[in-house]
């Protein structure tokens, strides 16, 4: 039996640089072609690194336990109006905790929508805004979505997510408590929310997100759970100073670093997905929200 080739570590580094706009596509492709040796072909590497969203559906939008739809919300300090993917449990007799789900740096792709459905299956009202809505929404292509998001006014985009949190805070079926979970760009946005919109967020879980303005860490009121992959040098390099600030201000936080995991290890549409660690991180996230958003 022939063993499947292994994607070299350098390929993950190149993809991370490309996905976050640190190198151009031609430089990414040039680097990948240099790593193609023998069975590790260029096509094999690209197939492994690029997302396949058919792999990411853990909860169908037709699942009878949930109801998925889209909802508009006002964003007076952002782009005027936003739109998000709203998923609610179908059966409930009481007000429910709410969780804001914040996408990566490419818009509301199928993976992030599935994350919202997973939360609804666990009894939360989940709302995943599409930051690209002012430009027409997620285009169905990550590379195009990344370029669209990069072109946007960052301050207005942040205000759109602040407004989405406000939308959940007063959601009629909600219990008035709002958690926030985000991935990559979304993780950084969670950190921004808990420092700059602290009165609205009751619990935050950033997955491999950039640290906030450290001068604003003193504003944090919500408990925080930080999720990191051991091999994510770019984001992890910010953690020591962030943790120092959290400790200095007696923040209620916990942090987990998953051995051998890459940036994006929770995203089950790519080869960076680390199933054991992703499942553990997710269970910790759900338990954390249940602890701080219910009751």
Buried (B, 14 or more C-beta within 10 A) or exposed (E): EEEEBEBBEEBBBBBBBBBBEEBEEEEBBEBBEEBBEEEBBEEBBBEBBBBEBEBBBBBEBEBEEBEBEEBEBEBEEBBEBBBBBBBBBEEEEEBBBBBBBBBBBBBBBBBBBBBBBBBBBBBBBBBBBBBBBBBEBBBEEBEBBBEBBEEBEEEBBBBBBBBBBBBBBEBEEBBEBBBBBBBBBBBBBBBBBBBBBBEBBBBBBBBBBBBBEBEBBEBBEBBBBBBBBBBBEBBBEBBEEBBEBBEEEEBEBEBBBBEEBBBBBBBBBBBBBBEEBBEBBBEBBBEBBBEBBBE
